[in-house]
Amino acid sequence: HPGKPVGHRVKIHGVIEITEPGDKVSYARVVTAYEDLGTGDLLTPYQKLEDQTSKSSNTDKSIEGYIVATKGDKIAIAYDYIIYIDKGWDDMVRPGDHFEVYSIPNIEENIWYKIEPKKTPLLAYVRGKIQVIATQKKTATAVVVKSRIDMEIGNRIRFKTSHQPG
């Protein structure tokens, strides 16, 4: 649910290769840099990310969730942006899976004797589509493959099988 903490985000700044291992100090060379690398950046063992997008499962899954973050902390999300969702491997999300990003508009009817307006939900409006590129236990990374209108953190997502039109 929006506003609920879901964990922490790990940013990968690049890849280094140890060239001279030592007991207290080792020397390394930068193999790939995605962002600036600096003193104090933490290291983690290298894990090769395989392109598994062609291994998408086409089963009829019923998965719904939310966009929880963006790469680079973007506010308005559009085509080709990297985003993070609150569903992962444990939820049967796999690389290559497609999701619709949608919102449900409401009609508000103010009734003079009620404090809160009456909200009537309308049909869901599809804002765009995303494709999962990597999964973790409880979260996944996706790329926006279609954008009709800017999306934002907190927008709902729902699984879309690859054989569905549109």
DSSP file with accessible surface (Angstrom, degrees, kcal/mol):
  #  RESIDUE AA STRUCTURE BP1 BP2  ACC     N-H-->O    O-->H-N    N-H-->O    O-->H-N    TCO  KAPPA ALPHA  PHI   PSI    X-CA   Y-CA   Z-CA
    1    1 A H    >         0   0  146      0, 0.0     3,-1.9     0, 0.0    65,-0.1   0.000 360.0 360.0 360.0 140.7    0.0    0.0    0.0
    2    2 A P  T 3   +     0   0   62      0, 0.0    66,-0.1     0, 0.0   151,-0.0  -0.216 360.0  27.1 -55.9 139.4    1.4    3.5   -0.8
    3    3 A G  T 3  S+     0   0   86      1,-0.3   151,-0.0     0, 0.0     0, 0.0   0.200  91.6 115.9  93.7 -13.6    3.2    5.0    2.2
    4    4 A K  S <  S-     0   0  139     -3,-1.9    -1,-0.3     1,-0.1     2,-0.0  -0.742  72.6-115.4 -89.8 127.7    4.2    1.7    3.7
    5    5 A P        -     0   0  118      0, 0.0     3,-0.1     0, 0.0    -1,-0.1  -0.374  30.9-178.0 -60.5 138.5    8.0    1.1    3.8
    6    6 A V        -     0   0   70      1,-0.4     2,-0.3    62,-0.1   132,-0.1   0.413  50.0 -82.3-117.9  -2.9    9.0   -1.9    1.6
    7    7 A G        -     0   0   66      2,-0.0    -1,-0.4     0, 0.0     2,-0.3  -0.963  58.2 -52.6 139.4-154.6   12.7   -2.1    2.2
    8    8 A H        -     0   0  167     -2,-0.3     2,-0.4    -3,-0.1     0, 0.0  -0.871  40.6-125.3-125.5 159.1   15.8   -0.4    1.0
    9    9 A R        -     0   0   93     -2,-0.3     2,-0.6     2,-0.0    -2,-0.0  -0.861  13.2-151.5-107.5 135.6   17.2    0.2   -2.5
   10   10 A V        -     0   0  106     -2,-0.4     2,-0.5     2,-0.0    -2,-0.0  -0.937  10.3-155.3-106.3 120.0   20.7   -0.8   -3.6
   11   11 A K        -     0   0   88     -2,-0.6     2,-0.7    60,-0.0    -2,-0.0  -0.861   6.1-147.0 -96.7 127.3   22.3    1.3   -6.3
   12   12 A I        -     0   0  101     -2,-0.5     3,-0.1     1,-0.2    -2,-0.0  -0.843  16.0-178.5 -93.8 115.3   24.9   -0.4   -8.4
   13   13 A H        -     0   0   56     -2,-0.7    21,-2.9     1,-0.3    22,-2.0   0.722  56.5 -59.9 -85.9 -25.1   27.5    2.3   -9.4
   14   14 A G  E     -A   33   0A  22     19,-0.3     2,-0.4    20,-0.2    19,-0.3  -0.990  51.7 -80.4 170.4-169.0   29.7    0.0  -11.5
   15   15 A V  E     -A   32   0A  25     17,-3.3    16,-2.7    -2,-0.3    17,-1.8  -0.990  33.7-172.4-128.8 132.6   31.8   -3.1  -11.7
   16   16 A I  E     -A   30   0A  64     -2,-0.4     2,-0.4    14,-0.3    14,-0.2  -0.871  12.9-145.4-120.0 159.4   35.5   -3.4  -10.6
   17   17 A E  E     -A   29   0A  90     12,-2.6    12,-2.4    -2,-0.3     2,-0.4  -0.993  20.9-124.9-125.2 127.2   38.0   -6.2  -11.0
   18   18 A I  E     +A   28   0A  85     -2,-0.4    10,-0.3    10,-0.2    12,-0.0  -0.581  31.2 174.0 -70.6 122.6   40.6   -6.9   -8.4
   19   19 A T  E    S+     0   0A  69      8,-2.5     9,-0.2    -2,-0.4    -1,-0.2   0.769  73.6  22.3-100.8 -32.5   44.0   -6.8  -10.1
   20   20 A E  E    S-A   27   0A 121      7,-1.9     7,-2.2     2,-0.0    -1,-0.3  -0.829  76.8-156.1-137.9  96.2   46.3   -7.1   -7.1
   21   21 A P        +     0   0  107      0, 0.0     2,-0.3     0, 0.0     5,-0.2  -0.448  19.0 177.2 -72.0 145.7   44.8   -8.7   -4.0
   22   22 A G        -     0   0   39     -2,-0.1     4,-0.1     1,-0.1    -2,-0.0  -0.883  41.3-111.5-139.9 172.1   46.3   -7.9   -0.6
   23   23 A D  S    S+     0   0  177     -2,-0.3     3,-0.1     2,-0.1    -1,-0.1   0.903 113.8   4.3 -72.3 -43.3   45.9   -8.6    3.1
   24   24 A K  S    S+     0   0  204      1,-0.3     2,-0.4    -3,-0.1    -1,-0.1   0.689 137.0  29.9-113.9 -29.6   44.9   -5.0    4.0
   25   25 A V        -     0   0   98      2,-0.0    -1,-0.3    -4,-0.0     2,-0.3  -0.997  62.3-171.5-135.5 136.7   44.8   -3.2    0.7
   26   26 A S        -     0   0   57     -2,-0.4     2,-0.4    -5,-0.2    -8,-0.0  -0.913  17.6-132.9-123.4 155.2   43.9   -4.5   -2.8
   27   27 A Y  E     +A   20   0A 143     -7,-2.2    -8,-2.5    -2,-0.3    -7,-1.9  -0.855  28.2 175.3-107.3 143.7   44.2   -2.8   -6.2
   28   28 A A  E     -A   18   0A  50     -2,-0.4     2,-0.4   -10,-0.3   -10,-0.2  -0.943  22.2-138.9-142.3 162.2   41.4   -2.8   -8.7
   29   29 A R  E     -A   17   0A 129    -12,-2.4   -12,-2.6    -2,-0.3     2,-0.5  -0.940  29.9-111.1-121.3 149.3   40.4   -1.4  -12.1
   30   30 A V  E     +A   16   0A  79     -2,-0.4   -14,-0.3   -14,-0.2     3,-0.1  -0.673  31.8 177.5 -80.3 122.7   37.0   -0.2  -13.1
   31   31 A V  E    S+     0   0A  68    -16,-2.7     2,-0.3    -2,-0.5   -15,-0.2   0.872  72.4   1.4 -88.7 -47.5   35.5   -2.5  -15.7
   32   32 A T  E     -A   15   0A  57    -17,-1.8   -17,-3.3     0, 0.0     2,-0.5  -0.996  62.0-162.1-143.6 136.2   32.1   -0.7  -16.0
   33   33 A A  E     +A   14   0A  62     -2,-0.3   -19,-0.3   -19,-0.3     3,-0.1  -0.985  14.6 171.6-122.1 121.0   30.9    2.6  -14.4
   34   34 A Y  S    S+     0   0  130    -21,-2.9     2,-0.3    -2,-0.5   -20,-0.2   0.680  78.6   0.2 -92.7 -27.1   27.2    3.3  -14.4
   35   35 A E  S    S-     0   0   59    -22,-2.0    -1,-0.2     0, 0.0     2,-0.0  -0.881 105.4 -54.9-147.5 176.6   27.6    6.3  -12.1
   36   36 A D        -     0   0  155     -2,-0.3     2,-0.4    -3,-0.1    -2,-0.1  -0.354  50.6-147.1 -60.6 136.6   30.5    8.1  -10.4
   37   37 A L        +     0   0   70     -4,-0.0     2,-0.3     4,-0.0    -1,-0.0  -0.885  25.7 172.5-104.6 140.6   32.6    5.8   -8.2
   38   38 A G    >   -     0   0   44     -2,-0.4     3,-1.9     0, 0.0     2,-0.1  -0.931  39.2 -74.9-146.0 167.8   34.1    7.2   -5.1
   39   39 A T  T 3  S+     0   0  157     -2,-0.3     3,-0.1     1,-0.3     0, 0.0  -0.367 115.6  29.3 -60.0 134.1   36.0    6.6   -1.9
   40   40 A G  T 3  S+     0   0   69      1,-0.3    -1,-0.3    -2,-0.1     2,-0.1   0.295  81.2 140.0  96.6 -11.0   33.7    5.0    0.7
   41   41 A D    <   -     0   0   67     -3,-1.9    -1,-0.3     1,-0.1     2,-0.1  -0.438  54.6-117.3 -64.5 139.8   31.4    3.2   -1.8
   42   42 A L        -     0   0  170     -2,-0.1     2,-0.3    -3,-0.1    -1,-0.1  -0.462  23.8-141.5 -79.5 153.5   30.5   -0.2   -0.5
   43   43 A L        -     0   0  134     -2,-0.1    -1,-0.0     3,-0.0     3,-0.0  -0.858  17.2-179.4-115.1 148.8   31.5   -3.4   -2.4
   44   44 A T        -     0   0  118     -2,-0.3     3,-0.1     3,-0.0     0, 0.0  -0.981  42.3 -86.5-140.2 149.6   29.5   -6.6   -2.9
   45   45 A P        -     0   0  110      0, 0.0     2,-0.1     0, 0.0     0, 0.0  -0.281  55.5 -99.0 -57.0 144.4   30.6   -9.8   -4.8
   46   46 A Y        -     0   0  155    -30,-0.1     2,-0.4     1,-0.0   -31,-0.0  -0.378  36.8-170.6 -68.3 135.9   29.8   -9.6   -8.5
   47   47 A Q        -     0   0  157     -2,-0.1     2,-0.3    -3,-0.1    -1,-0.0  -0.983  22.4-130.0-127.4 120.3   26.7  -11.3   -9.7
   48   48 A K        -     0   0  152     -2,-0.4     2,-0.8     1,-0.1    -2,-0.0  -0.521  16.8-141.6 -71.0 128.2   26.3  -11.6  -13.5
   49   49 A L        -     0   0  133     -2,-0.3     2,-0.3    85,-0.0    -1,-0.1  -0.833  18.1-156.8 -93.6 112.2   22.8  -10.4  -14.6
   50   50 A E        -     0   0  120     -2,-0.8     2,-1.0     1,-0.1     3,-0.0  -0.669  23.5-112.9 -88.3 144.8   21.6  -12.7  -17.3
   51   51 A D        +     0   0  123     -2,-0.3     3,-0.2     1,-0.2    83,-0.1  -0.663  46.5 161.9 -76.4 105.4   19.0  -11.5  -19.8
   52   52 A Q    >   +     0   0   66     -2,-1.0     3,-1.8    81,-0.4    -1,-0.2   0.171  36.1 112.4-109.1  14.7   16.1  -13.7  -18.9
   53   53 A T  G >  S+     0   0   37      1,-0.3     3,-0.8     2,-0.1    -1,-0.1   0.808  74.1  56.9 -63.8 -26.3   13.4  -11.6  -20.5
   54   54 A S  G 3  S+     0   0  109      1,-0.2    -1,-0.3    -3,-0.2    -2,-0.1   0.646  94.8  68.9 -78.2 -10.4   12.7  -14.3  -23.1
   55   55 A K  G <  S+     0   0  133     -3,-1.8    -1,-0.2    40,-0.1    -2,-0.1   0.075  71.7 147.7 -93.8  23.6   12.0  -16.8  -20.3
   56   56 A S    <   -     0   0   29     -3,-0.8     2,-0.4    40,-0.1    40,-0.1  -0.280  49.1-122.9 -60.3 143.9    8.7  -15.0  -19.3
   57   57 A S        -     0   0   31     38,-0.1   105,-0.2     1,-0.1    37,-0.1  -0.738  16.2-162.7 -89.6 135.5    6.0  -17.2  -18.0
   58   58 A N        +     0   0   90     -2,-0.4   105,-0.1   103,-0.1    -1,-0.1   0.149  45.3 128.3-102.4  17.2    2.7  -16.9  -19.9
   59   59 A T  S    S-     0   0   82      1,-0.1     2,-1.4   102,-0.0    -2,-0.0  -0.288  73.9 -99.1 -70.9 160.4    0.5  -18.4  -17.2
   60   60 A D        +     0   0  137    101,-0.1     2,-0.3     2,-0.1    -1,-0.1  -0.679  55.7 172.1 -82.1  94.8   -2.6  -16.7  -16.1
   61   61 A K        -     0   0   31     -2,-1.4     2,-0.6     2,-0.1   100,-0.1  -0.772  30.1-146.2-102.0 151.2   -1.3  -15.1  -12.9
   62   62 A S        +     0   0  116     -2,-0.3     2,-0.5    96,-0.1    -2,-0.1  -0.849  36.9 155.8-117.4  90.7   -3.3  -12.6  -10.8
   63   63 A I        +     0   0   15     -2,-0.6    96,-2.5    29,-0.0     2,-0.4  -0.977  12.7 173.8-122.1 126.6   -0.6  -10.2   -9.5
   64   64 A E  E     +B  158   0B 102     -2,-0.5     2,-0.2    94,-0.2    94,-0.2  -0.982  16.8 127.1-130.2 145.4   -1.3   -6.7   -8.4
   65   65 A G  E     -B  157   0B   5     92,-2.0    92,-2.4    -2,-0.4     2,-0.3  -0.804  43.2 -88.0-164.1-151.7    1.0   -4.2   -6.7
   66   66 A Y  E     -B  156   0B  49     90,-0.3    20,-1.8    -2,-0.2     2,-0.5  -0.957  28.1-108.8-140.8 155.0    2.5   -0.7   -6.9
   67   67 A I  E     +C   85   0B   1     88,-2.1    87,-2.5    -2,-0.3    18,-0.2  -0.745  38.0 176.9 -77.8 127.0    5.4    1.2   -8.3
   68   68 A V  E     -     0   0B  42     16,-2.9     2,-0.3    -2,-0.5    17,-0.2   0.634  53.8  -6.8-112.5 -17.5    7.5    2.0   -5.2
   69   69 A A  E     -C   84   0B  19     15,-1.3    15,-2.6    83,-0.1     2,-0.3  -0.982  54.8-135.6-166.5 168.9   10.6    3.8   -6.6
   70   70 A T  E >   -C   83   0B   0     -2,-0.3     3,-1.6    13,-0.2     2,-0.3  -0.948  32.9-101.9-132.0 154.1   12.4    5.0   -9.7
   71   71 A K  G >  S+     0   0   91     11,-2.4     3,-0.5    -2,-0.3    11,-0.2  -0.600 113.7  15.6 -71.8 131.3   16.0    4.9  -10.7
   72   72 A G  G 3  S-     0   0   43     -2,-0.3    -1,-0.3     1,-0.2    -3,-0.0   0.608 120.1 -90.3  79.3  11.6   17.4    8.4  -10.2
   73   73 A D  G <   -     0   0  102     -3,-1.6    -1,-0.2     1,-0.1    -2,-0.1   0.876  63.7-176.4  52.4  44.5   14.4    9.4   -8.0
   74   74 A K    <   -     0   0   97     -3,-0.5    79,-0.2     1,-0.1    -1,-0.1  -0.412  20.4-159.3 -68.5 146.5   12.3   10.6  -11.0
   75   75 A I  S    S+     0   0  150      1,-0.3     2,-0.5    -2,-0.1    78,-0.4   0.892  81.6  43.9 -92.6 -52.3    9.0   12.2  -10.2
   76   76 A A  S    S-     0   0   43     76,-0.1     2,-0.5    74,-0.0    -1,-0.3  -0.843  81.4-151.6 -96.4 124.7    7.2   11.8  -13.5
   77   77 A I  B     +H  151   0C   0     74,-3.2    74,-2.7    -2,-0.5     2,-0.2  -0.837  24.5 160.5-102.7 131.0    7.8    8.4  -15.1
   78   78 A A    >   -     0   0   24     -2,-0.5     3,-1.7    72,-0.2    66,-0.3  -0.692  44.3 -33.9-136.3-172.1    7.8    7.9  -18.8
   79   79 A Y  T 3  S+     0   0  147      1,-0.2    -1,-0.2    -2,-0.2    66,-0.2  -0.102 121.4  11.2 -51.6 136.4    9.0    5.6  -21.6
   80   80 A D  T 3  S+     0   0  106     64,-2.4    -1,-0.2     1,-0.3     2,-0.2   0.491  90.9 137.4  75.8   6.3   12.3    3.8  -21.1
   81   81 A Y    <   -     0   0   82     -3,-1.7    63,-2.1     1,-0.0     2,-0.5  -0.551  54.5-123.4 -80.5 151.8   12.6    4.7  -17.4
   82   82 A I  E     + D   0 143B  44     61,-0.2   -11,-2.4    -2,-0.2     2,-0.3  -0.810  37.4 174.9 -94.5 130.1   13.8    2.1  -14.8
   83   83 A I  E     -CD  70 142B   0     59,-2.8    59,-2.7    -2,-0.5     2,-0.4  -0.850  24.3-133.3-130.6 169.1   11.3    1.6  -12.0
   84   84 A Y  E     -CD  69 141B  43    -15,-2.6   -16,-2.9    -2,-0.3   -15,-1.3  -0.972  18.1-161.0-126.3 137.7   10.9   -0.7   -9.0
   85   85 A I  E     -CD  67 140B   0     55,-2.4    55,-1.5    -2,-0.4   -18,-0.2  -0.790  27.0-120.5-117.9 162.8    7.8   -2.6   -8.0
   86   86 A D  S    S+     0   0   27    -20,-1.8     2,-0.4    -2,-0.3   -19,-0.1   0.202  87.9  80.5 -90.1  17.3    6.7   -4.2   -4.7
   87   87 A K        +     0   0   54    -21,-0.2    -2,-0.2    53,-0.1     2,-0.2  -0.960  55.1 155.5-122.4 143.9    6.3   -7.7   -6.1
   88   88 A G    > > -     0   0    0     -2,-0.4     5,-2.0    49,-0.3     3,-1.6  -0.540  56.6 -44.5-143.1-154.0    9.1  -10.1   -6.7
   89   89 A W  G > 5S+     0   0  117     47,-3.4     3,-2.0    50,-0.5    48,-0.2   0.873 127.2  56.7 -55.6 -42.9   10.2  -13.8   -7.0
   90   90 A D  G 3 5S+     0   0   75     47,-2.3    -1,-0.3    46,-0.3    48,-0.1   0.747 105.5  52.9 -62.4 -23.1    8.1  -14.8   -4.0
   91   91 A D  G < 5S-     0   0   52     -3,-1.6    -1,-0.3    46,-0.3    -2,-0.2   0.211 124.2-103.1 -95.8  11.2    5.0  -13.4   -5.7
   92   92 A M  T < 5S+     0   0  105     -3,-2.0     2,-0.4     1,-0.3    -3,-0.2   0.685  71.5 149.5  74.0  20.4    5.7  -15.4   -9.0
   93   93 A V      < -     0   0    0     -5,-2.0    -1,-0.3     4,-0.0    -2,-0.1  -0.725  22.6-176.5 -83.8 134.0    7.1  -12.4  -10.8
   94   94 A R    >   -     0   0   46     -2,-0.4     3,-2.3   -37,-0.1    38,-0.3  -0.937  36.0 -86.6-130.3 152.1    9.7  -13.4  -13.4
   95   95 A P  T 3  S+     0   0    5      0, 0.0    38,-0.2     0, 0.0   -38,-0.1  -0.322 116.6  32.9 -55.4 136.1   12.0  -11.4  -15.8
   96   96 A G  T 3  S+     0   0    0     36,-3.1   -40,-0.1     1,-0.4    37,-0.1   0.151  85.3 134.6  99.2 -18.0   10.1  -10.8  -19.0
   97   97 A D    <   -     0   0    0     -3,-2.3    35,-2.9    34,-0.1     2,-0.4  -0.354  46.4-141.4 -63.7 144.5    6.7  -10.5  -17.3
   98   98 A H  E     -FE 131 160B  55     62,-0.6    62,-2.8    33,-0.2     2,-0.3  -0.873  17.5-173.0-108.9 143.3    4.6   -7.5  -18.4
   99   99 A F  E     -FE 130 159B   0     31,-2.3    31,-2.7    -2,-0.4     2,-0.4  -0.970  20.1-131.5-131.9 146.8    2.4   -5.3  -16.2
  100  100 A E  E     -FE 129 158B  29     58,-2.8    58,-1.8    -2,-0.3     2,-0.5  -0.795  16.6-144.3 -90.0 141.6   -0.1   -2.6  -16.9
  101  101 A V  E     +FE 128 157B   0     27,-3.0    26,-2.8    -2,-0.4    27,-1.5  -0.931  35.4 163.3-103.0 127.1    0.3    0.6  -14.9
  102  102 A Y  E     -FE 126 156B   6     54,-2.5    54,-1.2    -2,-0.5     2,-0.3  -0.922  29.8-154.3-143.0 165.6   -3.1    2.0  -14.1
  103  103 A S  E     -F  125   0B  28     22,-2.0    22,-3.4    -2,-0.3    52,-0.0  -0.958  16.5-137.1-136.6 157.0   -5.2    4.4  -12.0
  104  104 A I        -     0   0   57     -2,-0.3    20,-0.2    20,-0.2    19,-0.1  -0.926  21.9-150.6-117.7 104.5   -8.8    4.4  -11.0
  105  105 A P        -     0   0   55      0, 0.0    17,-2.9     0, 0.0     2,-0.3  -0.357  11.0-148.6 -71.4 156.5  -10.3    7.8  -11.2
  106  106 A N  E     -I  121   0D  79     15,-0.2     2,-0.6    -2,-0.0    13,-0.1  -0.925  11.2-137.7-123.5 149.8  -13.2    8.8   -8.9
  107  107 A I  E     -I  120   0D  95     13,-2.3    13,-2.6    -2,-0.3     2,-0.5  -0.941  25.2-148.6-100.9 124.8  -16.2   11.0   -9.2
  108  108 A E  E     -I  119   0D 111     -2,-0.6     2,-0.6    11,-0.2    11,-0.2  -0.855  10.7-167.2 -98.9 129.6  -16.6   13.0   -6.0
  109  109 A E  E     -I  118   0D  96      9,-3.0     9,-2.6    -2,-0.5     2,-0.6  -0.959  11.9-147.6-117.5 111.1  -20.1   13.9   -5.0
  110  110 A N        -     0   0  131     -2,-0.6     2,-0.5     7,-0.2     5,-0.1  -0.705  11.2-166.8 -81.2 122.7  -20.3   16.4   -2.2
  111  111 A I    >   -     0   0   33     -2,-0.6     3,-2.3     3,-0.2    -2,-0.0  -0.958  20.8-135.3-110.8 125.2  -23.4   15.9    0.0
  112  112 A W  T 3  S+     0   0  235     -2,-0.5    -1,-0.1     1,-0.3    -2,-0.0   0.769 100.9  47.5 -56.5 -29.5  -24.0   18.9    2.2
  113  113 A Y  T 3  S+     0   0  153     -3,-0.0     2,-0.4     2,-0.0    -1,-0.3   0.443 100.0  78.9 -96.3   4.8  -24.7   16.8    5.4
  114  114 A K    <   -     0   0  115     -3,-2.3    -3,-0.2     1,-0.1     4,-0.1  -0.910  64.8-150.9-114.2 141.1  -21.6   14.5    5.1
  115  115 A I  S    S+     0   0  166     -2,-0.4    -1,-0.1    -5,-0.1    -2,-0.0   0.932  86.8  51.7 -71.3 -46.9  -18.1   15.5    6.0
  116  116 A E  S    S-     0   0  140      1,-0.0    -5,-0.2    -6,-0.0    -1,-0.1  -0.762  91.7-119.3 -92.4 135.3  -16.4   13.2    3.5
  117  117 A P        -     0   0   31      0, 0.0     2,-0.4     0, 0.0    -7,-0.2  -0.369  31.3-106.7 -69.7 151.1  -17.5   13.4   -0.2
  118  118 A K  E     -I  109   0D 111     -9,-2.6    -9,-3.0    -4,-0.1     2,-0.5  -0.666  35.4-153.4 -77.1 127.2  -19.0   10.2   -1.7
  119  119 A K  E     -I  108   0D 111     -2,-0.4   -11,-0.2   -11,-0.2   -13,-0.0  -0.928   9.7-168.2-109.1 123.3  -16.4    8.7   -4.1
  120  120 A T  E     -I  107   0D  57    -13,-2.6   -13,-2.3    -2,-0.5     2,-0.1  -0.944  20.2-135.3-109.6 114.1  -17.6    6.6   -7.0
  121  121 A P  E     -I  106   0D  87      0, 0.0   -15,-0.2     0, 0.0     2,-0.1  -0.448  18.4-156.4 -70.1 141.8  -14.8    4.7   -8.8
  122  122 A L        -     0   0   83    -17,-2.9     3,-0.1     1,-0.2     2,-0.0  -0.407  39.8 -60.0-100.2-175.9  -14.8    4.7  -12.6
  123  123 A L        -     0   0  160     -2,-0.1    -1,-0.2     1,-0.1   -20,-0.1  -0.342  67.3 -91.5 -65.3 149.3  -13.2    2.2  -15.0
  124  124 A A        -     0   0   38    -20,-0.2     2,-0.6    -3,-0.1   -20,-0.2  -0.313  34.5-143.5 -63.1 140.6   -9.4    1.8  -14.7
  125  125 A Y  E     -F  103   0B 103    -22,-3.4   -22,-2.0    -3,-0.1     2,-0.6  -0.947  12.1-136.7-108.9 119.2   -7.3    4.0  -16.9
  126  126 A V  E     -F  102   0B  19     -2,-0.6   -24,-0.3   -24,-0.2     3,-0.1  -0.660  21.6-178.8 -79.4 119.5   -4.2    2.3  -18.3
  127  127 A R  E     -     0   0B  42    -26,-2.8    21,-2.9    -2,-0.6    22,-1.5   0.723  58.2 -52.5 -88.4 -27.6   -1.3    4.8  -18.0
  128  128 A G  E     -FG 101 147B   1    -27,-1.5   -27,-3.0    19,-0.3     2,-0.3  -0.985  52.6 -93.4 174.7-172.3    1.4    2.5  -19.6
  129  129 A K  E     -FG 100 146B  19     17,-2.6    16,-2.1    -2,-0.3    17,-1.7  -0.976  25.0-164.4-133.9 148.0    3.1   -0.8  -19.6
  130  130 A I  E     -FG  99 144B   0    -31,-2.7   -31,-2.3    -2,-0.3     2,-0.4  -0.904   8.8-148.2-128.8 155.8    6.2   -2.1  -17.9
  131  131 A Q  E     -FG  98 143B  43     12,-2.4    12,-2.5    -2,-0.3     2,-0.2  -0.996  22.8-123.9-126.0 129.5    8.4   -5.2  -18.4
  132  132 A V  E     + G   0 142B   0    -35,-2.9   -36,-3.1    -2,-0.4    10,-0.3  -0.501  29.2 174.1 -71.6 132.1   10.3   -6.8  -15.6
  133  133 A I  E     +     0   0B  67      8,-2.9   -81,-0.4     1,-0.4     2,-0.3   0.595  67.2  11.4-113.2 -18.5   14.0   -7.1  -16.2
  134  134 A A  E     - G   0 141B  25      7,-1.7     7,-2.9   -40,-0.1    -1,-0.4  -0.979  64.2-153.0-158.1 147.1   15.2   -8.5  -12.8
  135  135 A T  E     - G   0 140B  32     -2,-0.3     5,-0.2     5,-0.2     2,-0.2  -0.936   7.5-175.0-125.2 149.2   13.6   -9.9   -9.7
  136  136 A Q        -     0   0   81      3,-3.0   -47,-3.4    -2,-0.4   -46,-0.3  -0.637  50.6 -83.1-121.7-176.3   14.5  -10.1   -6.1
  137  137 A K  S    S+     0   0  138     -2,-0.2   -47,-2.3   -49,-0.2   -46,-0.3   0.935 121.9   5.9 -58.9 -49.3   12.7  -11.9   -3.3
  138  138 A K  S    S+     0   0  123    -50,-0.2     2,-0.3   -51,-0.2    -1,-0.2   0.438 129.7  41.7-116.6  -4.6   10.1   -9.3   -2.6
  139  139 A T        -     0   0   42    -52,-0.1    -3,-3.0   -53,-0.1   -50,-0.5  -0.882  59.8-154.3-137.8 170.2   10.7   -6.6   -5.3
  140  140 A A  E     -DG  85 135B   0    -55,-1.5   -55,-2.4    -2,-0.3     2,-0.4  -0.985  14.7-130.9-146.3 156.1   11.5   -6.4   -9.0
  141  141 A T  E     +DG  84 134B  21     -7,-2.9    -8,-2.9    -2,-0.3    -7,-1.7  -0.888  33.0 175.2-105.6 136.7   13.1   -4.0  -11.4
  142  142 A A  E     -DG  83 132B   0    -59,-2.7   -59,-2.8    -2,-0.4     2,-0.4  -0.924  24.5-135.5-139.0 163.2   11.2   -3.1  -14.6
  143  143 A V  E     -DG  82 131B  23    -12,-2.5   -12,-2.4    -2,-0.3     2,-0.6  -0.941  29.0-114.7-119.0 142.6   11.5   -0.8  -17.6
  144  144 A V  E     + G   0 130B   1    -63,-2.1   -64,-2.4    -2,-0.4   -14,-0.3  -0.666  35.0 173.9 -76.8 118.9    8.7    1.3  -19.0
  145  145 A V  E     +     0   0B  55    -16,-2.1     2,-0.3    -2,-0.6   -15,-0.2   0.579  68.3  21.6-103.4 -14.4    7.9   -0.1  -22.5
  146  146 A K  E     - G   0 129B  85    -17,-1.7   -17,-2.6   -68,-0.1     2,-0.4  -0.953  62.7-174.9-153.9 135.1    4.8    2.0  -23.2
  147  147 A S  E     + G   0 128B  40     -2,-0.3   -19,-0.3   -19,-0.2     3,-0.1  -0.963  15.4 168.1-137.5 116.8    3.7    5.3  -21.8
  148  148 A R  S    S-     0   0  130    -21,-2.9     2,-0.3    -2,-0.4   -20,-0.2   0.761  82.1  -0.4 -89.7 -36.9    0.4    7.0  -22.5
  149  149 A I  S    S-     0   0   77    -22,-1.5    -1,-0.4   -72,-0.1   -72,-0.0  -0.976  98.8 -74.6-149.2 151.8    0.6    9.6  -19.7
  150  150 A D        -     0   0   83     -2,-0.3     2,-0.2    -3,-0.1   -72,-0.2  -0.219  47.6-151.0 -53.7 138.2    3.3   10.1  -17.1
  151  151 A M  B     -H   77   0C   0    -74,-2.7   -74,-3.2     4,-0.0     2,-0.3  -0.600  11.8-162.0-102.2 169.9    3.2    7.6  -14.3
  152  152 A E    >   -     0   0  102     -2,-0.2     3,-2.1   -76,-0.2   -85,-0.3  -0.965  33.0 -74.6-149.7 164.3    4.3    8.1  -10.7
  153  153 A I  T 3  S+     0   0   86    -78,-0.4   -85,-0.2    -2,-0.3     3,-0.1  -0.362 117.4  35.1 -58.9 135.6    5.3    6.3   -7.6
  154  154 A G  T 3  S+     0   0   23    -87,-2.5    -1,-0.3     1,-0.4   -86,-0.1   0.201  82.1 136.5 100.5 -14.7    2.2    4.8   -6.0
  155  155 A N    <   -     0   0   13     -3,-2.1   -88,-2.1     1,-0.1    -1,-0.4  -0.367  57.5-112.7 -63.7 147.1    0.5    3.9   -9.3
  156  156 A R  E     -BE  66 102B 101    -54,-1.2   -54,-2.5   -90,-0.2     2,-0.3  -0.453  29.6-161.4 -78.6 153.2   -1.1    0.5   -9.3
  157  157 A I  E     -BE  65 101B   0    -92,-2.4   -92,-2.0   -56,-0.2     2,-0.3  -0.945   5.9-170.9-130.9 153.5    0.2   -2.3  -11.5
  158  158 A R  E     -BE  64 100B  71    -58,-1.8   -58,-2.8    -2,-0.3   -94,-0.2  -0.992  32.8-100.6-145.7 142.3   -1.4   -5.6  -12.6
  159  159 A F  E     - E   0  99B  21    -96,-2.5     2,-0.4    -2,-0.3   -60,-0.3  -0.268  34.0-165.8 -59.9 140.1    0.0   -8.6  -14.4
  160  160 A K  E     - E   0  98B  17    -62,-2.8   -62,-0.6   -98,-0.0     2,-0.1  -0.981  16.6-132.5-132.2 117.4   -0.7   -8.7  -18.1
  161  161 A T    >   -     0   0    6     -2,-0.4     3,-1.6     1,-0.1  -103,-0.1  -0.385  23.2-118.8 -67.1 152.3   -0.2  -12.0  -20.1
  162  162 A S  T 3  S+     0   0   67      1,-0.3    -1,-0.1  -105,-0.2  -104,-0.1   0.700 110.0  60.7 -69.1 -17.3    1.7  -11.5  -23.3
  163  163 A H  T 3  S+     0   0  130   -105,-0.1    -1,-0.3     2,-0.1    -2,-0.0   0.502  80.0 103.5 -90.5   0.5   -1.2  -12.8  -25.4
  164  164 A Q  S <  S-     0   0   88     -3,-1.6    -4,-0.0     1,-0.1     2,-0.0  -0.602  78.4-112.9 -78.5 139.9   -3.6  -10.1  -24.3
  165  165 A P              0   0  119      0, 0.0    -1,-0.1     0, 0.0    -2,-0.1  -0.321 360.0 360.0 -69.3 157.4   -4.1   -7.3  -26.9
  166  166 A G              0   0   63     -2,-0.0    -2,-0.0     0, 0.0     0, 0.0   0.569 360.0 360.0  79.7 360.0   -2.9   -3.7  -26.5
